[in-house]
Amino acid sequence: MHENAHSPEQWTPASAEDRDLVLKELDAILASYHFRGSKRYPALLKYVVSAALDGHAGDLKERTLGVEVFGRDPDYDTGADPVVRFSASEVRKRIAQYYHEQGNQSGLQIEMPLGSYVPEFFVRGPESAAEKNDAFAGKSATSPNDQRVSRRRYRAVIVAMALLLVAVAAAGIFSYRRLASRTVAVDTRLWDPLFKSPRPILIVFGASHPNNLGPEAAETSFFDHTTGPYHHVSIATATALANLAGVLREHGAAYEIKEDTETSLTDLHVRPVILVGATNNAWTMRLISTLRYRFTPVPLVRVLDSHNPQNSDWLVDFSKPYTAISTDYAIVARYQDATTEGPVLVVAGLGPYGTEAASAFVSAPEYMEQIVKQVPVGWENKNLEMVIKSEVIDGKAGPPVLVTSIVW
């Protein structure tokens, strides 16, 4: 919970008037642009808030929500179909974004805490009765128009900074590759299904882990805002983006880059997609959930082999000191996705080292030999999924090594 002019305090609605205040706040959230363009996320938030107000908070379990909100069968496999977990994560992000931008306009907050589907309610206090009434009425010292202008300026600066970083890095790698190509041509067999599409390639990356996202106070300084988790792009992620952009530029492929929180299913539909990052990228976690190799969430993150779930070799314990991490793993997959109806390239490590190593694996020609030696003939025209290992050397990703693969 972020702090405002008055510290927010958890609050339990106890009367019909309290209920009306909560429903009014809910309506305001659902009417915001964060929610109004979706059907799934408003439905989940509305259901859990209504259930909590009706005294049925104890019924808010994953399977119940899957059945009641998303129409799943009562005996559906929650492990194979993470629709509730994915949607709840997205709801939390959108609520955080809403209060980050609109927090001054209300004295009441609705949140869905991590690890639970039961909403919590907060009020800012202590306040005078007049202040509280003004807050619930949505009054603010800053006009909505001023806030929108300020947000646009912030976003423009951040986007420009991020794109400049990627562009500079990509340009450097591109220049290097042009020199290297005099002796070694880049092998495009892994990339060809993406290059053949007439539509621009969309690179979707995860900037921050969703557990680190929380609403920011309206008075947060610009420095704290730009250095906070909302706009954190690690060097490993920037390097991965640069590696990928270098390949695309070298082959004249049109592309665009978006953060996972700013990407909708419509954006992904019927076009080639590259997914960068694992647990910090909701789209990676969702789209590979049906593949043989997939990821488990923090703190004990691992590459799960659905055919051999007892295998615990490919894991990273996120609760350990970062200096103790000596090995990272990644999934590299190139396949035709049923959800997006287009080719998808996954470049995703358990941690940042794995993501960086995976990006090198798909972008540097010397690593193609590992693929050719291990996968069956004809893999170029089939779906392919691989597990990559990288030793962490002095806090940097070591060379990627292909551990196992599957073609179908």
Buried (B, 14 or more C-beta within 10 A) or exposed (E): BBEBEBEBEEBEBEEEEBBEBBBBBBEBBBEBEBBEEBEBBBBBBBBBBBBBBEEEBEBBEBEBBBBBBBEBEEEBEBEEBBBBBBBBBBBBBBBBBBBBBBBBBBBBBBBBEEEEBBBBBBBBBEBEEEBBEBBBEBEBEEEEEEBEEBEEEBEEBBBEEBEEBBBEBBBEBBEEBEEBEEEEEBBBBBBBBBBEBEEEBBBBBBBBBBBEBBBBBBEBEEEEBBEBBBBBBBEBBBBBBBBBBBBBBBEEBEBEBBBBBEBEEEBBEEBBBBBBBBBBBBBBBBBBBEBBBBBBBBEEBBBBBEEEEEEEEBBBBBEEEEEEBEBBBBBBBBBEBEBBEBBBBBBBBBBBBBBBBBBBBBBBBEBBEBBEEBBEEEBBEBBBBBBBBBBBEEEBBBBBBBBBBBBE
